[in-house]
Amino acid sequence: MKIAIPLANGALCMHFGHCEQFALVEADTENKKITSTEFVTPPAHEPGLLPRWLSEKGAKCIIAGGMGGRAVEIFNSHNIKVITGAQPDVPEKIVEAYLNNTLVTGQNTCDH
């Protein structure tokens, strides 16, 4: 499974649409292990573009601090699971917590 993490300064960006890059973390969900991490720079932000772009990159899940409701709908239409309310950390720690069912999430930090 490929999991997308929006980043700013190497850690989770609290709003995915404002990120500098994405970590695309490939994970073996059966063995709960990270197999690779790729860092990619997204195209300029336009409504609806990032979900399609990440889908084309093979993402099946995105973990973000915040995301607007319309973006969640678009991600879901591309069969990408959305998890919001994650706290800033490095992508590997976030994915490890997700794989081990210990990821702590709070409120979606986006209100649009």
N, CA, C and O atoms as a Tinker XYZ file with bonds, in Angstrom:
   448  protein
     1  N      0.844000   -1.178000    0.000000    73     2
     2  CA     0.000000    0.000000    0.000000    64     1     3
     3  C      0.883000    1.233000    0.000000    63     2     4     5
     4  O      1.862000    1.314000    0.742000    81     3
     5  N      0.523000    2.198000   -0.845000    73     3     6
     6  CA     1.266000    3.453000   -0.896000    64     5     7
     7  C      0.472000    4.520000   -0.147000    63     6     8     9
     8  O     -0.701000    4.761000   -0.432000    81     7
     9  N      1.145000    5.157000    0.824000    73     7    10
    10  CA     0.513000    6.154000    1.685000    64     9    11
    11  C      1.177000    7.507000    1.429000    63    10    12    13
    12  O      2.401000    7.624000    1.473000    81    11
    13  N      0.358000    8.525000    1.161000    73    11    14
    14  CA     0.862000    9.877000    0.905000    64    13    15
    15  C      0.819000   10.705000    2.183000    63    14    16    17
    16  O     -0.176000   10.714000    2.908000    81    15
    17  N      1.919000   11.396000    2.437000    73    15    18
    18  CA     2.009000   12.295000    3.593000    64    17    19
    19  C      2.441000   13.669000    3.071000    63    18    20    21
    20  O      3.537000   13.793000    2.524000    81    19
    21  N      1.598000   14.712000    3.229000    73    19    22
    22  CA     1.999000   16.058000    2.805000    64    21    23
    23  C      3.026000   16.627000    3.783000    63    22    24    25
    24  O      2.855000   16.539000    4.999000    81    23
    25  N      4.096000   17.212000    3.238000    73    23    26
    26  CA     5.201000   17.677000    4.085000    64    25    27
    27  C      5.503000   19.159000    3.918000    63    26    28    29
    28  O      5.327000   19.739000    2.847000    81    27
    29  N      5.964000   19.748000    5.011000    73    27    30
    30  CA     6.565000   21.084000    5.025000    64    29    31
    31  C      7.738000   20.985000    5.993000    63    30    32    33
    32  O      7.571000   20.538000    7.127000    81    31
    33  N      8.904000   21.392000    5.559000    73    31    34
    34  CA    10.114000   21.293000    6.380000    64    33    35
    35  C     10.373000   19.878000    6.891000    63    34    36    37
    36  O     10.858000   19.699000    8.008000    81    35
    37  N     10.051000   18.875000    6.080000    73    35    38
    38  CA    10.344000   17.483000    6.407000    64    37    39
    39  C      9.372000   16.793000    7.338000    63    38    40    41
    40  O      9.547000   15.614000    7.643000    81    39
    41  N      8.341000   17.506000    7.803000    73    39    42
    42  CA     7.354000   16.917000    8.710000    64    41    43
    43  C      5.955000   17.147000    8.148000    63    42    44    45
    44  O      5.768000   17.940000    7.226000    81    43
    45  N      4.990000   16.453000    8.706000    73    43    46
    46  CA     3.609000   16.569000    8.263000    64    45    47
    47  C      3.173000   18.024000    8.208000    63    46    48    49
    48  O      3.302000   18.756000    9.190000    81    47
    49  N      2.660000   18.436000    7.065000    73    47    50
    50  CA     2.097000   19.771000    6.876000    64    49    51
    51  C      0.648000   19.720000    7.352000    63    50    52    53
    52  O     -0.086000   18.798000    6.996000    81    51
    53  N      0.242000   20.667000    8.125000    73    51    54
    54  CA    -1.090000   20.613000    8.710000    64    53    55
    55  C     -2.220000   20.817000    7.698000    63    54    56    57
    56  O     -3.367000   20.490000    8.004000    81    55
    57  N     -1.939000   21.338000    6.522000    73    55    58
    58  CA    -2.954000   21.448000    5.471000    64    57    59
    59  C     -2.347000   20.928000    4.185000    63    58    60    61
    60  O     -1.395000   21.510000    3.665000    81    59
    61  N     -2.890000   19.840000    3.668000    73    59    62
    62  CA    -2.259000   19.161000    2.542000    64    61    63
    63  C     -2.089000   20.064000    1.326000    63    62    64    65
    64  O     -1.125000   19.895000    0.580000    81    63
    65  N     -2.990000   21.015000    1.100000    73    63    66
    66  CA    -2.919000   21.876000   -0.069000    64    65    67
    67  C     -1.801000   22.899000   -0.023000    63    66    68    69
    68  O     -1.510000   23.545000   -1.030000    81    67
    69  N     -1.167000   23.056000    1.136000    73    67    70
    70  CA    -0.087000   24.030000    1.291000    64    69    71
    71  C      1.272000   23.363000    1.437000    63    70    72    73
    72  O      2.241000   24.019000    1.820000    81    71
    73  N      1.360000   22.092000    1.144000    73    71    74
    74  CA     2.610000   21.372000    1.382000    64    73    75
    75  C      3.665000   21.688000    0.331000    63    74    76    77
    76  O      3.357000   22.129000   -0.776000    81    75
    77  N      4.928000   21.449000    0.712000    73    75    78
    78  CA     6.068000   21.657000   -0.176000    64    77    79
    79  C      6.344000   20.409000   -1.008000    63    78    80    81
    80  O      6.761000   20.496000   -2.163000    81    79
    81  N      6.107000   19.260000   -0.409000    73    79    82
    82  CA     6.308000   17.994000   -1.101000    64    81    83
    83  C      5.472000   16.913000   -0.413000    63    82    84    85
    84  O      4.894000   17.129000    0.652000    81    83
    85  N      5.426000   15.765000   -1.046000    73    83    86
    86  CA     4.750000   14.609000   -0.476000    64    85    87
    87  C      5.762000   13.497000   -0.272000    63    86    88    89
    88  O      6.643000   13.284000   -1.105000    81    87
    89  N      5.631000   12.796000    0.833000    73    87    90
    90  CA     6.335000   11.537000    1.013000    64    89    91
    91  C      5.349000   10.461000    0.553000    63    90    92    93
    92  O      4.216000   10.403000    1.030000    81    91
    93  N      5.786000    9.620000   -0.367000    73    91    94
    94  CA     4.991000    8.469000   -0.784000    64    93    95
    95  C      5.658000    7.259000   -0.156000    63    94    96    97
    96  O      6.715000    6.806000   -0.595000    81    95
    97  N      5.009000    6.746000    0.887000    73    95    98
    98  CA     5.584000    5.672000    1.683000    64    97    99
    99  C      4.922000    4.363000    1.274000    63    98   100   101
   100  O      3.711000    4.189000    1.412000    81    99
   101  N      5.738000    3.454000    0.769000    73    99   102
   102  CA     5.260000    2.125000    0.386000    64   101   103
   103  C      5.346000    1.252000    1.627000    63   102   104   105
   104  O      6.392000    1.167000    2.270000    81   103
   105  N      4.232000    0.604000    1.956000    73   103   106
   106  CA     4.182000   -0.200000    3.169000    64   105   107
   107  C      3.624000   -1.585000    2.891000    63   106   108   109
   108  O      2.689000   -1.753000    2.109000    81   107
   109  N      4.213000   -2.565000    3.541000    73   107   110
   110  CA     3.707000   -3.933000    3.533000    64   109   111
   111  C      2.753000   -4.016000    4.727000    63   110   112   113
   112  O      3.183000   -4.163000    5.871000    81   111
   113  N      1.458000   -3.920000    4.444000    73   111   114
   114  CA     0.477000   -3.860000    5.539000    64   113   115
   115  C      0.358000   -5.183000    6.291000    63   114   116   117
   116  O      0.020000   -5.197000    7.474000    81   115
   117  N      0.632000   -6.282000    5.616000    73   115   118
   118  CA     0.547000   -7.587000    6.282000    64   117   119
   119  C      1.630000   -7.731000    7.349000    63   118   120   121
   120  O      1.365000   -8.202000    8.455000    81   119
   121  N      2.861000   -7.319000    7.005000    73   119   122
   122  CA     3.982000   -7.429000    7.942000    64   121   123
   123  C      4.243000   -6.139000    8.710000    63   122   124   125
   124  O      5.160000   -6.074000    9.530000    81   123
   125  N      3.435000   -5.111000    8.444000    73   123   126
   126  CA     3.535000   -3.823000    9.130000    64   125   127
   127  C      4.941000   -3.233000    9.038000    63   126   128   129
   128  O      5.537000   -2.819000   10.033000    81   127
   129  N      5.447000   -3.212000    7.798000    73   127   130
   130  CA     6.795000   -2.708000    7.550000    64   129   131
   131  C      6.779000   -1.700000    6.408000    63   130   132   133
   132  O      6.027000   -1.850000    5.444000    81   131
   133  N      7.607000   -0.682000    6.524000    73   131   134
   134  CA     7.815000    0.274000    5.437000    64   133   135
   135  C      8.857000   -0.331000    4.500000    63   134   136   137
   136  O      9.915000   -0.777000    4.942000    81   135
   137  N      8.550000   -0.344000    3.208000    73   135   138
   138  CA     9.489000   -0.920000    2.246000    64   137   139
   139  C     10.248000    0.152000    1.460000    63   138   140   141
   140  O     11.352000   -0.108000    0.981000    81   139
   141  N      9.679000    1.343000    1.320000    73   139   142
   142  CA    10.388000    2.434000    0.647000    64   141   143
   143  C      9.685000    3.750000    0.900000    63   142   144   145
   144  O      8.504000    3.789000    1.246000    81   143
   145  N     10.434000    4.830000    0.722000    73   143   146
   146  CA     9.883000    6.186000    0.820000    64   145   147
   147  C     10.436000    6.995000   -0.348000    63   146   148   149
   148  O     11.641000    7.021000   -0.600000    81   147
   149  N      9.516000    7.655000   -1.053000    73   147   150
   150  CA     9.890000    8.519000   -2.170000    64   149   151
   151  C      9.362000    9.921000   -1.869000    63   150   152   153
   152  O      8.232000   10.070000   -1.403000    81   151
   153  N     10.163000   10.935000   -2.128000    73   151   154
   154  CA     9.750000   12.312000   -1.916000    64   153   155
   155  C      9.511000   12.944000   -3.279000    63   154   156   157
   156  O     10.381000   12.922000   -4.149000    81   155
   157  N      8.310000   13.513000   -3.457000    73   155   158
   158  CA     7.950000   14.102000   -4.744000    64   157   159
   159  C      7.398000   15.510000   -4.529000    63   158   160   161
   160  O      6.711000   15.783000   -3.545000    81   159
   161  N      7.715000   16.389000   -5.470000    73   159   162
   162  CA     7.217000   17.760000   -5.429000    64   161   163
   163  C      5.921000   17.817000   -6.221000    63   162   164   165
   164  O      5.890000   17.418000   -7.384000    81   163
   165  N      4.844000   18.312000   -5.601000    73   163   166
   166  CA     3.560000   18.343000   -6.303000    64   165   167
   167  C      3.500000   19.459000   -7.335000    63   166   168   169
   168  O      4.257000   20.427000   -7.266000    81   167
   169  N      2.591000   19.312000   -8.291000    73   167   170
   170  CA     2.348000   20.426000   -9.214000    64   169   171
   171  C      1.695000   21.572000   -8.449000    63   170   172   173
   172  O      1.265000   21.398000   -7.309000    81   171
   173  N      1.624000   22.730000   -9.072000    73   171   174
   174  CA     0.969000   23.884000   -8.440000    64   173   175
   175  C     -0.441000   23.497000   -8.003000    63   174   176   177
   176  O     -1.155000   22.803000   -8.727000    81   175
   177  N     -0.833000   23.946000   -6.823000    73   175   178
   178  CA    -2.131000   23.576000   -6.258000    64   177   179
   179  C     -3.275000   24.195000   -7.045000    63   178   180   181
   180  O     -3.345000   25.412000   -7.222000    81   179
   181  N     -4.153000   23.348000   -7.505000    73   179   182
   182  CA    -5.411000   23.754000   -8.127000    64   181   183
   183  C     -6.485000   22.843000   -7.561000    63   182   184   185
   184  O     -6.204000   21.673000   -7.300000    81   183
   185  N     -7.695000   23.327000   -7.361000    73   183   186
   186  CA    -8.747000   22.477000   -6.827000    64   185   187
   187  C     -8.912000   21.195000   -7.648000    63   186   188   189
   188  O     -9.080000   21.236000   -8.867000    81   187
   189  N     -8.859000   20.058000   -6.952000    73   187   190
   190  CA    -9.087000   18.760000   -7.584000    64   189   191
   191  C     -7.868000   18.121000   -8.226000    63   190   192   193
   192  O     -7.922000   16.951000   -8.605000    81   191
   193  N     -6.770000   18.857000   -8.358000    73   191   194
   194  CA    -5.595000   18.329000   -9.049000    64   193   195
   195  C     -4.815000   17.316000   -8.210000    63   194   196   197
   196  O     -4.443000   16.259000   -8.719000    81   195
   197  N     -4.563000   17.617000   -6.944000    73   195   198
   198  CA    -3.724000   16.745000   -6.126000    64   197   199
   199  C     -4.304000   15.343000   -5.933000    63   198   200   201
   200  O     -3.541000   14.379000   -5.986000    81   199
   201  N     -5.605000   15.175000   -5.714000    73   199   202
   202  CA    -6.126000   13.803000   -5.603000    64   201   203
   203  C     -5.864000   12.974000   -6.866000    63   202   204   205
   204  O     -5.469000   11.812000   -6.774000    81   203
   205  N     -6.081000   13.559000   -8.023000    73   203   206
   206  CA    -5.838000   12.823000   -9.270000    64   205   207
   207  C     -4.351000   12.511000   -9.422000    63   206   208   209
   208  O     -3.983000   11.391000   -9.776000    81   207
   209  N     -3.505000   13.488000   -9.159000    73   207   210
   210  CA    -2.061000   13.325000   -9.277000    64   209   211
   211  C     -1.554000   12.227000   -8.340000    63   210   212   213
   212  O     -0.760000   11.379000   -8.745000    81   211
   213  N     -2.016000   12.246000   -7.088000    73   211   214
   214  CA    -1.582000   11.222000   -6.130000    64   213   215
   215  C     -2.128000    9.846000   -6.511000    63   214   216   217
   216  O     -1.455000    8.835000   -6.307000    81   215
   217  N     -3.332000    9.801000   -7.057000    73   215   218
   218  CA    -3.882000    8.534000   -7.540000    64   217   219
   219  C     -3.006000    7.980000   -8.656000    63   218   220   221
   220  O     -2.724000    6.782000   -8.683000    81   219
   221  N     -2.576000    8.832000   -9.570000    73   219   222
   222  CA    -1.696000    8.409000  -10.660000    64   221   223
   223  C     -0.349000    7.918000  -10.137000    63   222   224   225
   224  O      0.303000    7.092000  -10.776000    81   223
   225  N      0.068000    8.423000   -8.978000    73   223   226
   226  CA     1.317000    7.987000   -8.345000    64   225   227
   227  C      1.131000    6.682000   -7.570000    63   226   228   229
   228  O      2.099000    6.118000   -7.060000    81   227
   229  N     -0.124000    6.199000   -7.482000    73   227   230
   230  CA    -0.388000    4.920000   -6.814000    64   229   231
   231  C     -0.824000    5.018000   -5.371000    63   230   232   233
   232  O     -0.945000    3.992000   -4.702000    81   231
   233  N     -1.067000    6.229000   -4.859000    73   231   234
   234  CA    -1.486000    6.373000   -3.459000    64   233   235
   235  C     -2.850000    5.746000   -3.223000    63   234   236   237
   236  O     -3.768000    5.901000   -4.029000    81   235
   237  N     -2.973000    5.034000   -2.106000    73   235   238
   238  CA    -4.241000    4.426000   -1.698000    64   237   239
   239  C     -4.753000    5.032000   -0.399000    63   238   240   241
   240  O     -5.876000    4.753000    0.023000    81   239
   241  N     -3.924000    5.867000    0.238000    73   239   242
   242  CA    -4.284000    6.491000    1.515000    64   241   243
   243  C     -3.513000    7.795000    1.614000    63   242   244   245
   244  O     -2.378000    7.886000    1.148000    81   243
   245  N     -4.123000    8.804000    2.219000    73   243   246
   246  CA    -3.427000   10.042000    2.545000    64   245   247
   247  C     -3.686000   10.349000    4.014000    63   246   248   249
   248  O     -4.818000   10.270000    4.492000    81   247
   249  N     -2.625000   10.696000    4.711000    73   247   250
   250  CA    -2.735000   11.071000    6.120000    64   249   251
   251  C     -2.337000   12.532000    6.213000    63   250   252   253
   252  O     -1.218000   12.899000    5.856000    81   251
   253  N     -3.258000   13.375000    6.694000    73   251   254
   254  CA    -3.043000   14.822000    6.726000    64   253   255
   255  C     -3.468000   15.392000    8.071000    63   254   256   257
   256  O     -4.197000   14.762000    8.837000    81   255
   257  N     -2.993000   16.596000    8.334000    73   255   258
   258  CA    -3.461000   17.315000    9.516000    64   257   259
   259  C     -4.848000   17.870000    9.266000    63   258   260   261
   260  O     -5.739000   17.766000   10.109000    81   259
   261  N     -5.019000   18.467000    8.081000    73   259   262
   262  CA    -6.300000   19.048000    7.736000    64   261   263
   263  C     -6.560000   19.004000    6.254000    63   262   264   265
   264  O     -5.640000   19.013000    5.435000    81   263
   265  N     -7.844000   18.955000    5.926000    73   263   266
   266  CA    -8.259000   18.903000    4.537000    64   265   267
   267  C     -9.722000   19.320000    4.456000    63   266   268   269
   268  O    -10.541000   18.907000    5.277000    81   267
   269  N    -10.041000   20.141000    3.463000    73   267   270
   270  CA   -11.415000   20.569000    3.261000    64   269   271
   271  C    -12.315000   19.429000    2.820000    63   270   272   273
   272  O    -11.851000   18.435000    2.261000    81   271
   273  N    -13.602000   19.584000    3.075000    73   271   274
   274  CA   -14.578000   18.548000    2.754000    64   273   275
   275  C    -14.636000   18.177000    1.288000    63   274   276   277
   276  O    -14.788000   17.002000    0.952000    81   275
   277  N    -14.517000   19.149000    0.419000    73   275   278
   278  CA   -14.554000   18.860000   -1.017000    64   277   279
   279  C    -13.346000   18.026000   -1.429000    63   278   280   281
   280  O    -13.476000   17.106000   -2.236000    81   279
   281  N    -12.175000   18.338000   -0.885000    73   279   282
   282  CA   -10.972000   17.558000   -1.184000    64   281   283
   283  C    -11.138000   16.112000   -0.717000    63   282   284   285
   284  O    -10.741000   15.182000   -1.418000    81   283
   285  N    -11.725000   15.927000    0.465000    73   283   286
   286  CA   -11.976000   14.567000    0.963000    64   285   287
   287  C    -12.850000   13.808000   -0.032000    63   286   288   289
   288  O    -12.569000   12.654000   -0.354000    81   287
   289  N    -13.902000   14.451000   -0.515000    73   287   290
   290  CA   -14.796000   13.807000   -1.494000    64   289   291
   291  C    -14.037000   13.424000   -2.763000    63   290   292   293
   292  O    -14.232000   12.335000   -3.302000    81   291
   293  N    -13.174000   14.320000   -3.237000    73   291   294
   294  CA   -12.429000   14.036000   -4.470000    64   293   295
   295  C    -11.444000   12.885000   -4.249000    63   294   296   297
   296  O    -11.314000   12.010000   -5.105000    81   295
   297  N    -10.756000   12.881000   -3.114000    73   295   298
   298  CA    -9.869000   11.760000   -2.810000    64   297   299
   299  C    -10.653000   10.455000   -2.779000    63   298   300   301
   300  O    -10.222000    9.451000   -3.347000    81   299
   301  N    -11.806000   10.471000   -2.115000    73   299   302
   302  CA   -12.630000    9.263000   -2.037000    64   301   303
   303  C    -13.072000    8.804000   -3.426000    63   302   304   305
   304  O    -13.154000    7.602000   -3.677000    81   303
   305  N    -13.358000    9.742000   -4.327000    73   303   306
   306  CA   -13.778000    9.365000   -5.683000    64   305   307
   307  C    -12.639000    8.713000   -6.461000    63   306   308   309
   308  O    -12.877000    8.026000   -7.455000    81   307
   309  N    -11.405000    8.927000   -6.012000    73   307   310
   310  CA   -10.232000    8.282000   -6.615000    64   309   311
   311  C     -9.809000    7.047000   -5.813000    63   310   312   313
   312  O     -8.708000    6.527000   -5.994000    81   311
   313  N    -10.695000    6.585000   -4.928000    73   311   314
   314  CA   -10.434000    5.407000   -4.092000    64   313   315
   315  C     -9.200000    5.568000   -3.213000    63   314   316   317
   316  O     -8.431000    4.627000   -3.020000    81   315
   317  N     -9.025000    6.773000   -2.687000    73   315   318
   318  CA    -7.945000    7.048000   -1.746000    64   317   319
   319  C     -8.571000    7.319000   -0.379000    63   318   320   321
   320  O     -9.376000    8.237000   -0.220000    81   319
   321  N     -8.190000    6.508000    0.594000    73   319   322
   322  CA    -8.677000    6.667000    1.967000    64   321   323
   323  C     -8.063000    7.932000    2.564000    63   322   324   325
   324  O     -6.872000    8.185000    2.387000    81   323
   325  N     -8.861000    8.720000    3.264000    73   323   326
   326  CA    -8.408000    9.976000    3.862000    64   325   327
   327  C     -8.445000    9.872000    5.383000    63   326   328   329
   328  O     -9.458000    9.500000    5.977000    81   327
   329  N     -7.317000   10.212000    5.994000    73   327   330
   330  CA    -7.232000   10.292000    7.451000    64   329   331
   331  C     -6.778000   11.705000    7.777000    63   330   332   333
   332  O     -5.720000   12.138000    7.322000    81   331
   333  N     -7.567000   12.427000    8.560000    73   331   334
   334  CA    -7.203000   13.791000    8.952000    64   333   335
   335  C     -7.020000   13.859000   10.461000    63   334   336   337
   336  O     -7.390000   12.943000   11.195000    81   335
   337  N     -6.441000   14.967000   10.901000    73   335   338
   338  CA    -6.242000   15.187000   12.331000    64   337   339
   339  C     -4.938000   14.626000   12.856000    63   338   340   341
   340  O     -4.717000   14.606000   14.066000    81   339
   341  N     -4.055000   14.161000   11.950000    73   339   342
   342  CA    -2.747000   13.665000   12.381000    64   341   343
   343  C     -1.905000   14.833000   12.881000    63   342   344   345
   344  O     -2.106000   15.981000   12.483000    81   343
   345  N     -0.973000   14.520000   13.747000    73   343   346
   346  CA    -0.098000   15.545000   14.319000    64   345   347
   347  C      1.241000   15.565000   13.591000    63   346   348   349
   348  O      1.658000   14.540000   13.053000    81   347
   349  N      1.931000   16.722000   13.562000    73   347   350
   350  CA     3.205000   16.818000   12.849000    64   349   351
   351  C      4.234000   15.816000   13.364000    63   350   352   353
   352  O      4.444000   15.676000   14.569000    81   351
   353  N      4.859000   15.135000   12.432000    73   351   354
   354  CA     5.947000   14.206000   12.717000    64   353   355
   355  C      6.569000   13.851000   11.382000    63   354   356   357
   356  O      6.076000   14.276000   10.337000    81   355
   357  N      7.635000   13.084000   11.399000    73   355   358
   358  CA     8.248000   12.635000   10.152000    64   357   359
   359  C      7.376000   11.542000    9.537000    63   358   360   361
   360  O      6.696000   10.815000   10.261000    81   359
   361  N      7.389000   11.418000    8.214000    73   359   362
   362  CA     6.456000   10.504000    7.550000    64   361   363
   363  C      6.568000    9.050000    7.999000    63   362   364   365
   364  O      5.551000    8.372000    8.146000    81   363
   365  N      7.781000    8.564000    8.217000    73   363   366
   366  CA     7.938000    7.165000    8.603000    64   365   367
   367  C      7.286000    6.871000    9.956000    63   366   368   369
   368  O      6.678000    5.815000   10.131000    81   367
   369  N      7.405000    7.783000   10.901000    73   367   370
   370  CA     6.768000    7.570000   12.217000    64   369   371
   371  C      5.247000    7.585000   12.094000    63   370   372   373
   372  O      4.562000    6.811000   12.762000    81   371
   373  N      4.720000    8.460000   11.246000    73   371   374
   374  CA     3.273000    8.519000   11.037000    64   373   375
   375  C      2.777000    7.210000   10.434000    63   374   376   377
   376  O      1.778000    6.651000   10.889000    81   375
   377  N      3.471000    6.724000    9.416000    73   375   378
   378  CA     3.047000    5.486000    8.759000    64   377   379
   379  C      3.209000    4.291000    9.689000    63   378   380   381
   380  O      2.344000    3.416000    9.713000    81   379
   381  N      4.293000    4.235000   10.454000    73   379   382
   382  CA     4.461000    3.145000   11.417000    64   381   383
   383  C      3.306000    3.128000   12.415000    63   382   384   385
   384  O      2.768000    2.066000   12.725000    81   383
   385  N      2.925000    4.299000   12.916000    73   383   386
   386  CA     1.798000    4.370000   13.850000    64   385   387
   387  C      0.509000    3.908000   13.170000    63   386   388   389
   388  O     -0.288000    3.190000   13.774000    81   387
   389  N      0.301000    4.318000   11.918000    73   387   390
   390  CA    -0.886000    3.890000   11.173000    64   389   391
   391  C     -0.903000    2.368000   11.021000    63   390   392   393
   392  O     -1.927000    1.728000   11.261000    81   391
   393  N      0.222000    1.797000   10.625000    73   391   394
   394  CA     0.286000    0.347000   10.422000    64   393   395
   395  C      0.046000   -0.430000   11.710000    63   394   396   397
   396  O     -0.488000   -1.539000   11.683000    81   395
   397  N      0.442000    0.156000   12.840000    73   395   398
   398  CA     0.292000   -0.515000   14.136000    64   397   399
   399  C     -0.968000   -0.093000   14.885000    63   398   400   401
   400  O     -1.129000   -0.391000   16.069000    81   399
   401  N     -1.865000    0.608000   14.178000    73   399   402
   402  CA    -3.135000    1.072000   14.776000    64   401   403
   403  C     -2.928000    1.925000   16.019000    63   402   404   405
   404  O     -3.729000    1.877000   16.952000    81   403
   405  N     -1.840000    2.713000   16.031000    73   403   406
   406  CA    -1.580000    3.591000   17.169000    64   405   407
   407  C     -1.536000    5.065000   16.756000    63   406   408   409
   408  O     -1.152000    5.926000   17.548000    81   407
   409  N     -1.931000    5.349000   15.516000    73   407   410
   410  CA    -1.921000    6.737000   15.049000    64   409   411
   411  C     -2.966000    7.536000   15.808000    63   410   412   413
   412  O     -4.149000    7.196000   15.798000    81   411
   413  N     -2.529000    8.590000   16.459000    73   411   414
   414  CA    -3.439000    9.450000   17.207000    64   413   415
   415  C     -3.876000   10.586000   16.287000    63   414   416   417
   416  O     -3.050000   11.306000   15.727000    81   415
   417  N     -5.184000   10.727000   16.146000    73   415   418
   418  CA    -5.723000   11.810000   15.337000    64   417   419
   419  C     -6.645000   12.667000   16.193000    63   418   420   421
   420  O     -7.283000   12.190000   17.131000    81   419
   421  N     -6.695000   13.929000   15.843000    73   419   422
   422  CA    -7.578000   14.862000   16.531000    64   421   423
   423  C     -8.518000   15.463000   15.519000    63   422   424   425
   424  O     -8.949000   14.801000   14.575000    81   423
   425  N     -8.831000   16.720000   15.726000    73   423   426
   426  CA    -9.717000   17.431000   14.822000    64   425   427
   427  C     -9.050000   17.694000   13.498000    63   426   428   429
   428  O     -7.839000   17.904000   13.424000    81   427
   429  N     -9.853000   17.679000   12.449000    73   427   430
   430  CA    -9.402000   18.105000   11.131000    64   429   431
   431  C     -9.031000   19.583000   11.277000    63   430   432   433
   432  O     -9.864000   20.393000   11.684000    81   431
   433  N     -7.787000   19.937000   10.946000    73   431   434
   434  CA    -7.331000   21.315000   11.164000    64   433   435
   435  C     -7.766000   22.273000   10.051000    63   434   436   437
   436  O     -7.379000   23.441000   10.052000    81   435
   437  N     -8.552000   21.792000    9.123000    73   435   438
   438  CA    -9.042000   22.645000    8.028000    64   437   439
   439  C    -10.537000   22.878000    8.217000    63   438   440   441
   440  O    -11.276000   21.951000    8.548000    81   439
   441  N    -10.979000   24.108000    8.008000    73   439   442
   442  CA   -12.395000   24.401000    8.245000    64   441   443
   443  C    -13.142000   24.802000    6.966000    63   442   444   445
   444  O    -14.196000   25.434000    7.041000    81   443
   445  N    -12.605000   24.440000    5.795000    73   443   446
   446  CA   -13.349000   24.755000    4.567000    64   445   447
   447  C    -13.573000   23.511000    3.752000    63   446   448
   448  O    -14.181000   23.573000    2.684000    81   447
